[in-house]
C-alpha cells in the first residue's frame, strides 16, 4: 500500500486562523455589550445582586459568562480529543481490522490534549470563583454565615490542591499514553513487523483501565462539581457518552471530507456504514443514560436529587426548558430517524448532516450541564457564546489537521490493512 500524505493548503490554514481571530473579536464585542446592558439596568440588578449575595452566590457579570463559556468549550473539545485516544485503544484490544483507514484520524483528534490541559489549568486558576461554588473558603468555616455542612463533609475531596493534582494527573496520563501509542504507530510505518502492533495492544489495555478511572473522575471534577450539592452515580457514564458520540461524529465527518478530497482510497461505503452504526448506536446509548438518570430521580422524588432536573425543566422561569427538549431531539430523534436504514448509513450526505447536528447537539448538552450551575437564569446565546465556540473550534481544527498531515493517512505496515481493504458488511 502506498503512503498517502495530507497536504493542507494555505487557504485552509488561514480559514482556521480567521476563525480564531473572529472568535476573539466576537468575544470582546460580547463582553462590551454585556457590560453596557448590565450597567443600564440600575437598581433592579442591584437588588438581584444583594439577594444573590445573601444566598451564597455572587451577582452574574460578563466575567461569569466568559469563564463559563471558556470552561464549557474546553471541556467539550478535550472530550472529543481523548475519545480519539480511547477509540484507538479499543480497536487494538479488540483486534479490529475494519478501522485501519480511520486510525490516523483518531490519532490526530488527541492533538488538542496538551493545549486543552493548559487552558483547563489557566481557566480554573483565574475563574474558579465564577465557576465553582465550592471554591469559596468561607463555606468551610463553622462560625461563618456561609458555612455549608454538606460541602464541609466533602472537603477531603473537594479542595483546590487535591483538585489541581487530579487535573494534572488525568490530562498528563492521557497525553503520555497518546505519545506512547503514537510512537508505536509511527515506528510501525517506518520499520514494519508485528512488534509495534503487539506492544500497542499491551499499552492500550493499560490505558483503558486508566481511562476508566480518570474519565469518570474528570466528569465529576470538571462538570458535576459545578452543581456541588448534587450527585449522580450515572453522571460519569453520561458525560462519557456525550463525549463519545461527539468524537465519533468528528471522526466520521473527517473521513468523509478526506474521501471527498481524494484521500483515503482504502475507505469505502462499508467503513462508512460501520461509522454510521456507531453514531446511531451510541446516540441510543446516550439517550438510555439520559432517561435512566432522569427516570430514577423522578421516580424516587428525593428533593436533593430532583433539584438538578427541576432547575433545567422548570427553574429560572423555564429558561432551560427548550434546551432540554432540543438536546433530546438533536441527539436522539434526529440521528435515529435519519440513520435508521442501511442505505442512509452508507450515504456521505446523510452522514454529514447527522454528524453536524450531533456535534452541535452534544455541545448544547454540555451547555445545559454547565450553565444552570454557573449563570443560573442569566445565560444566553450571544456574541460571547458564538465567539468562544469559534475560537475553540479554530484552535482544535488547526492542531488536528497539522497532526493529520504529519504522518501517512494510511498506516502502511498495519497487519490488518489488507483485511481493511476487503472489509464488507
N, C-alpha and C positions, 0 to 999 in steps of 0.2 A: 504494500500500500504506500502511495506517495504522500509525502508531507503536504499539509495544507496550512498556509500561513495567512492569518487575517491582516489585511492592510487597512489601517484607519486613516481616512482622508483628513486633510487639514480642516476641511469644511465641517466634518462631523465633530472633530475635537473642539472647534470654535463654537459649535452649537451648544456643546456641554458647558463650555466656559461662559457663554452668553446666558445659559440657564442659571448658572451660579450667580453671575453678576445681576441679572434681572431679579433673582430671588432676594438678594441683598437689598436692592433698591426698593422692592415692594415691602420688605420687612421694615425698612426705615420710614417709608411713606405711611405704612400701617401704624407704626409707633406714634408718629406725629398726629395722625387722625385720632387715635385712641386717647392721646394726651389731651388734645383740644376738646374732644367730646366729653371726657370725664371732668375737665375743668369747667365746662359750661353748665353742668347740672347743679352746681352750688349746694344749697342746704340739704336737698333730698339725699344726695350721696353722702353728705357729712353725717346725717342720721344713720344711714345704712352702715357707714364705716364704724360708727360708735357701737351699733348693735353687733356688728361682726366681731369687733374687738372684745366685746363682753362675752361673746360665745366662744372665745378662744381662737378666732380666726382674724387675719388681717384683711383690710379692705382690698378689693380686687383692683389692680392697676395694670398699665401696659407691661410692667415688668413681669407680673404673674403670667400674663398672656403670652409674652415672648418665651419665657422659660418653659411653660407648659408645652408650647409648640416645638421648641428645640428638643425637649425630652421625648415627646411623642414620636417625632420623626426619626430621631436617632435610635430609639429602641426598636422601632419598626424595621429600619434598614439593617441594624445589627442582627435582627432575627432572620431576615432573608439571607444575610451573609453566612450565618452559622448553619443554616439549613443546607447550603451548598456543601459544606463540610460533612454534615450529618448524612445527607443522602449519598455522598461519595462513599462514606464508611459502610453504609447499609449495602450498597452494591458489592463491595468487596466481601463482606462476611456472608452474603447470600450467593456468592459465586455467580453473579448475574452477568450475562453476555449481552443482553439486548441494549443495555445502557452505555455501551462503549462510545457511540457517537456523541453523547451529551456529556461525557466525563469532563472534558476541558471547560465546558460551560459551568458545571458545578464547582470545579476548582477555582474558576475566576470569580464566582459570586463572593467567595470569602475574602477577596481583596480589600473589602471595606472594613474588616475587623480591627486592624490597628488604628485607623482614623476614628472609627466608631468608639473604640475603647478610650482614646484620649478625650474625645468630645464628651463622653459619658462622665468621665472624671471631672473635667472642667465645669460642665454644666451643673453637676451636683455640688461641687465646692463653692460655686458662685451663687447658684439659685436654689440651694437646698430648702431655705425657709419659704420660698414661693411654691415649692413642690410637695414637701413632706412635712405634715403637721407634727410628726413625732420628733423632729429635729429641734423643737423649742425646749430648751433646758429647764424652763420653769415647770414643765409638766411633771417633772420627777422630784420636785422639792415639796416635801409633805406639808409644810406650813404655808405654801404659796396658794393664792386663789386659783391658779391654773392647774393645780395638782390633779393628775388623772390616774386613778388607781389601776385602770386597765392597762394603760401604756407603761406604767411603772412596773407592772408584772411582766412586761415584755422587754424590759430594758437590757437584760442579759444578751438578747439577740438584736434588738433594735437600738444600737448605739453607733455613733459615727465611726469610731476607729474600726470596729468589727465589720461594719457595713462596707467601708472602703477596702479593707483587707479582702473581703469576699469578692467585691467588684474586680479587683486586680487579679485575684486567683482565677475567677471564671473566664474573663476575657483573655488573660495570659495563657491559660490552659488551651483555649480554643486556637489562639494564634500559634502556639507551639505545635499542636497536633496538625494544624493546617500546613505549617512549614515542613514538618516531618513527612507527611503524606505526599506533598508536592515534590519534595526532594526525591522520593522513590519513583514518582511518576515521570519526572524529567530524566532520571537515571535510566529508567526502562527504555525511554525513547532513544537515548544515546547508545546504550550498551546491549539492550535486548536481554534475553534469558528470563528464567522464571523466578530468580532470586528476589527481584524487586516486588514482583506480584505477591509472593508468599509473605514477604515482610510487611507489605501494605495490609494484608489480611490481619496479621497479628496487631499492627498499630491500630487498625480500625476497630478491632474487638475491644482493645483497651479504651479507645476513645469513646465508644458507645456507652460503656459503663460510666466513664467520667461525665459524659454528656447527660446521661440520665439524672445524675445528681445536680450538676451545675445548671442545666436548663430549667429544672424545677425551682431551684433556689433563686435563680436570676429572675424568674417570673414573680416570685414572692417579693423579692427585694425591689425590683425596678417598676413593678406595676401594682401589686396588691397592697404594698405598704403606703401607697398614696391614700387609700381608704384604711387608715391604720387600725381602726377598731374592728373592722370586718375581716372575716377569713373564709376561705372555701377550700375544702380538700381536693376539689376538682380543678382549681384555678390554674395550676401549673400545666395540666393537660390542655386546658382551654387556650392558654397563651401559645403553647407549642403548636396546637392545631391551626391557629390563625397564622403563625409564622410559617408553618409547613405548606399550607395551601398557597400563601403568597410566594414562597420560594419556588414551588412547583410551577406556578403561573409565570414567574420571571424566567425560569429555565425554558419552558415551552415557548414563550414569546421570542427569546433569544435564538432558539433552534430554528424557528420559522423564519426569522429575519436573516439569519445566516444562510439558510437554504435558498431563500429568495434572492440573496445577493450572489449566488453561485458557489457558495461554500458547502461543506458537509455533504459531499457526494454520496457517502455511505448511508446517510439518513434517508429513510423512505416513509411512506404512509403508515407502515406497521409500527415504526418507532413513535410517530405522532399519535397513533391510536393508543399506544401504551401510556404516553404522557397525558393524553386526554382522559384515560381511565383513572389515572392518579388524581388529576384535578377533580374529576367527577366524584370519585370515591371518597376523597378526603374532604370534599365540601360536605358530604353527608356525615362524615366523622365529626367535623366541626359542629354541625347542626345537632348531632346527637349529644355532644358535650354541652352545648348551649342549653338544650332542652333539659338535660339531666340536672344541670346546676340550677336552672330556673324552677323546674317542677318540684324538686326535692325541698327547696326553700319555701315555695308557695304552699306545698302540702303540709310541711311542718309548722309554718306560720310562726316562727320564732322571731320576735322583733329585732334582735341584734343581727340576724341573718337576712331577713326580708328587706332591711333598710337599703341595701345595695340596689335592689330592683325597684323599690319604691322611689328612690331618687331618680332613677333613669326612666321609669314609666310615668310617674305622677308628679315627681318633685319639681320645684322651680317653675310652677305654672305650666307643666308639660313641655319644658324647654328641650328635653332629650327624647320625648316620646317618638317623634317621627324618625329619629336616628335608629332607635331600637327596631322599628319595623323595617326601615331601609336596609339595615345590615342583614336581616333575615331574608329579604327579597334578593339583594345583590349577591349574598354568599351562599344561599341555598336554592331558592326558587329559580333564579336566572340560570346558574350553571346546570342545574338538574334538567330543566326544560330544554335548554339548547344542546346539551351533550348526551341526551338520553339515547339516541340511536348510534349504531356502529358508524354509519357514514359521517355523522356530524363530528365524531372524534378524529376523523381522517382528513377533514377539510381545514385548510390553513385559515381561511377567512373566519370560519366559525370559532376555531380555537383562539384566534387573535381577539375577537370580540369578547369572548368569555374571559380570557386572561386579563385584558384591560379592566373589565368590570370587577373581576375578583380582586385584582391588586388594589383598586380603589375601595372596594367593599371591605377589605381587611384593614386598610388604613383607617377607614371610618370606624371599624371595630375597635382599634386601638384608641381612636379619638374618644369613644364612649367609655373606654376603660380609664382614661386619664383625666379628661376634662371635668366631670362632675366633682371629683375629689379635690381638684386644684382651683378651678374657676367657678364652681357651683353654677349659678344661673347666669353668669356673665360671659360665657363663652360665645363664640360665633364663627362665621366664615367670612373673613375679610382679607385685606392685603397681608396681614401678618401670617395668616394660615397658608395662603397661596404662596407667599414669599418663602416661608420655611420649607414647604413641600418642594418647591422648585430648586431651592438651594441644596437640599439634601439629595434630591434626585440627580442633579448635575454632578455633585461630588461622587455619588455612587456609580453613575454611568462612566465617569472619567476613569476611576481606578479599575472598574470592572472590565472595560474594553481594553485598557492597557495590559492587564494581566492576561486577557484572552488573546492578545496579539503577541505575547511574549513566548509562546510555545506553539507547536503544531496543533491545529484544531482537532486532528485525528491522532490518538495515541498509537503511533505506527507499529510498535512492538508489543502491544497488549495481547496476551494469549487468547483472548476471546474475540479478537477483531474479526476473524473470518466468520465466526458464528453470528456476529452482529450484522455483517454484510447480508447474510442469508436469513435474517430474522423474519419470521412470518407469523402473524396472529389472525 
